[in-house]
C-alpha cells in the first residue's frame, strides 16, 4: 500500500508506516522515533526526501494508533518483535535512521540483524543520542528535583498544548517513562563493532548529545564514520530535518555508504 498519509505497509501494519510514495529500486529508510514520540514525527520527511528514498517509519507500542498496547520497558523483547516486523522488508535495500531513543533502537537492531544472519542496512544514521561508550549508568532524566516533567521541558520539542494540559502531559510521561527505561536498562557493550557506515547528526546546543558527545559513535563501526552538526537543540526544527534528509539522500544516492 502507498500514499502520503502513513498507510500501512505489507507485513505488520501496527509497526510500519510509509510516508510518501514507493521508490522502486530505491532505498528504504527505516526511521525510529524519539522516546515518548511516534512515527508521525517523520510524516513531513516525505516531501523533501531525495528521489529513490522511501520513508518507512516504525511505530512502537504505547502511542498514537498503538496507544492501547503496553509499551516495552526492556530492549530485548522489543528487538525480538521488531525483527519479526521488519523482516519482510529486508529483501530490498534499506538503511536505518533513529533520533534520541530511536538511535539506540536502530543501533541495537543492526546488531540483532547481524546476529541472526539477516541482511544488513546500507548505513546507520543516528541523531541526538550520546555515544554508547559514554554510558556509565547515570542518565540526564534520573534523580531530578523537577522529575521527568522537568526533563521534558529542558529537552524541548513537546507542543505547548501538551505541556499546558495535565492529562495529556501525564499520558506522555507514562509512555516516556517506559521508553527511557528501555534505554537505562540496556547494558549493551558489543564485542564486535558493526561493519557498516555510521553518520551521526548532533544538535549544536543539545544539552544531552552535543557533537562532542556523539563523536564517540565512531567506535561503533569498522567502516566509515561522519559527524554533522545541526543548528539547534535536542529536537531538530524543519530546517534541521531538511539538512538531515538532504545529507542522507546524497549519501545513499551517491553510494558513499558502500565506501
C-alpha positions, 0 to 999 in steps of 0.5 A: 500500500502507498500514499502520503498519509502513513498507510500501512505497509505489507507485513505488520501494519501496527509497526510500519508506516510509509510516508510518501510514495514507493521508490522502486529500486530505491532505498528504504529508510527505516526511521525510529522515533524519539522516546515518548514520540511516534512515527508521525514525527517523520510524516513531513520527511516525505516531501523533501526526501531525495528521489529513490528514498522511501520513508518507512517509519516504525511505530512502537507500542504505547502511542498514537494508533498503538496507544492501547498496547503496553509499551516495552520497558526492556530492549530485548523483547522489543528487538525480538518483535521488531525483527519479526516486523521488519523482516519482510522488508529486508529483501530490498535495500534499506538503511536505518535512521533513529533520533534520541531513543530511536538511535539506540533502537536502530543501533541495537537492531543492526546488531540483532540483524547481524546476529541472526544472519539477516541482511544488513542496512546500507548505513546507520544514521543516528541523531541526538543520542550520546555515544554508547561508550559514554554510558556509565549508568547515570542518565540526564532524566534520573534523580531530578528535583523537577522529575521527568516533567522537568526533563521534558521541558529542558529537552524541548520539542513537546507542543505547548498544548501538551505541556499546558494540559495535565492529562495529556502531559501525564499520558506522555510521561507514562509512555516516556517513562517506559521508553527511557527505561528501555534505554537505562536498562540496556547494558549493551557493550558489543564485542564486535563493532558493526561493519557498516557506515555510521553518520551521526547528526548532533544538535549544536546546543543539545544539552544531552548529545552535543557533537562532542558527545556523539563523536564517540559513535565512531567506535561503533563501526569498522567502516566509515564514520561522519559527524554533522552538526545541526543548528539547534537543540535536542529536537531538530526544527524543519530546517534541521530535518531538511539538512538531515534528509538532504545529507542522507539522500546524497549519501545513499544516492551517491553510494558513499555508504558502500565506501 
